[in-house]
Amino acid sequence: MKKLIKLQEDLQHWRTKIATNNREWEERNTGLRREKELMGRHYAQLKAALDAGRAAAAERLKQLSVMSSNAMQDMRAKLAKAESILKVAEMCRKLETEQEKVLPFYSVQEAVPLPEEGSMQDQQQQQQSGQQQPSQQQQQQQQGGQPATAGIAGSRSSSPTKG
């Protein structure tokens, strides 16, 4: 009987120990499940952030590729324009005179002599009087008179001939 009591006590002890272990393991399992869920959420957040970063990088790469393509097209167009300008310059160079070829080495005043200011004013007055004389002659002809032989003051005109 002592043996039976001892076995019952051992049985009670083991049942208690099993219940205690059961509670402890259940708590551990519950804690591990919570941690697993947290890790799963954290993993999902990190994956979403990584995917968003990849998508943004892909978009930037796409924009860079488009801008690079546009820049290449612009550069090709500018190169073609520059080549055509050089061709035209070569053709113009062939048609230049010897003086024009040397002209860049001289100043403009040395290369092309300009008329003096006094003679320039005389030329302008002659042009003005030349324009005004025909109109005066037309007016006199319309009135039935003879054309005036004296010019406008300050202009060079021939004096009347005697005859």
C-alpha positions in Angstrom: 0.0 0.0 0.0 2.8 2.3 0.6 3.9 1.5 -2.8 0.4 2.4 -4.1 0.4 5.7 -2.2 3.9 6.4 -3.5 2.8 5.7 -7.0 -0.3 7.9 -6.6 1.9 10.7 -5.3 4.3 10.2 -8.2 1.3 10.2 -10.5 0.0 13.4 -9.0 3.4 15.0 -9.2 3.8 14.1 -12.8 0.3 15.4 -13.6 1.1 18.7 -12.0 4.4 18.8 -13.8 2.7 18.1 -17.1 0.1 20.8 -16.4 2.8 23.3 -15.5 4.9 22.4 -18.5 1.8 22.6 -20.6 1.1 26.1 -19.4 4.7 27.2 -19.9 4.9 25.7 -23.3 1.6 27.2 -24.3 2.8 30.6 -23.2 6.0 30.1 -25.1 4.1 29.0 -28.2 1.8 32.0 -27.9 4.8 34.3 -27.6 6.5 32.7 -30.6 3.3 33.0 -32.7 3.1 36.7 -31.8 6.7 37.1 -32.7 6.2 35.2 -35.9 3.3 37.5 -36.9 5.4 40.6 -36.0 8.3 39.3 -38.1 5.9 38.5 -41.0 4.5 42.1 -40.9 8.0 43.6 -40.6 9.1 41.4 -43.6 6.0 42.5 -45.6 6.8 46.2 -44.8 10.5 45.8 -45.7 9.5 44.0 -48.9 7.0 46.7 -49.9 9.6 49.4 -49.2 12.1 47.5 -51.3 9.7 47.0 -54.1 8.7 50.7 -54.0 12.5 51.6 -54.1 13.0 49.3 -57.1 10.0 50.8 -58.8 11.3 54.4 -58.2 14.8 53.4 -59.4 13.3 51.8 -62.5 11.2 55.0 -63.2 14.3 57.2 -62.7 16.3 55.0 -65.0 13.5 55.2 -67.6 13.5 59.0 -67.3 17.3 59.1 -67.6 17.1 56.9 -70.6 14.5 59.2 -72.3 16.5 62.4 -71.4 19.7 60.8 -72.7 18.0 59.8 -75.9 16.6 63.4 -76.3 20.0 64.8 -75.6 21.6 62.5 -78.2 19.1 63.6 -80.8 19.7 67.3 -80.0 23.4 66.7 -80.2 23.1 64.9 -83.6 20.9 67.8 -84.9 23.5 70.4 -83.7 26.3 68.3 -85.2 24.5 68.2 -88.5 23.9 71.9 -88.4 27.5 72.6 -87.5 28.7 70.4 -90.4 26.4 72.2 -92.8 27.8 75.5 -91.6 31.3 74.3 -92.1 30.5 73.2 -95.6 28.9 76.6 -96.5 32.0 78.3 -94.9 34.3 76.2 -97.1 32.3 77.0 -100.2 32.3 80.7 -99.3 36.1 80.5 -98.6 36.6 79.2 -102.2 34.7 82.2 -103.6 36.5 84.8 -101.5 39.0 87.2 -103.2 42.6 87.4 -102.1 41.9 90.6 -100.2 39.0 89.1 -98.4 41.1 86.1 -97.4 43.7 88.4 -95.9 41.0 90.8 -94.4 40.7 89.1 -91.0 44.3 90.1 -90.3 43.7 93.8 -90.8 41.4 96.2 -89.1 38.3 97.2 -91.1 39.6 100.8 -91.5 42.9 99.6 -93.0 41.3 97.1 -95.3 38.5 99.3 -96.8 39.3 103.0 -97.1 36.4 105.2 -96.2 35.6 108.5 -97.9 36.2 111.6 -95.9 33.3 113.2 -94.1 33.3 116.3 -96.2 33.0 114.4 -99.4 30.3 112.2 -97.9 28.2 115.3 -97.1 28.8 116.5 -100.7 27.6 113.2 -102.1 24.5 113.3 -99.9 23.7 116.8 -101.1 24.1 115.8 -104.7 21.8 112.9 -104.3 19.2 115.2 -102.7 19.5 117.8 -105.3 19.4 115.1 -108.0 16.1 114.0 -106.6 14.7 117.5 -106.2 15.6 118.9 -109.6 13.4 116.5 -111.6 10.5 117.3 -109.4 11.0 121.1 -109.9 11.3 120.6 -113.7 8.1 118.6 -113.7 6.3 121.4 -111.8 7.5 124.0 -114.2 6.6 122.0 -117.3 3.1 121.5 -115.9 2.8 125.3 -115.4 4.1 125.8 -118.9 7.3 127.5 -118.0 10.9 126.6 -118.8 13.0 124.6 -116.5 15.1 126.6 -114.0 18.8 126.6 -114.7 19.9 127.6 -111.3 20.0 124.7 -108.8 19.1 124.6 -105.2 21.4 126.5 -102.9 24.4 124.4 -101.7 24.1 122.0 -104.6 26.4 121.8 -107.6 24.6 122.6 -110.8 25.8 123.8 -114.1 25.4 127.5 -115.0 23.2 128.5 -117.9 24.7 128.4 -121.3 24.6 131.4 -123.5 23.5 130.8 -126.9 
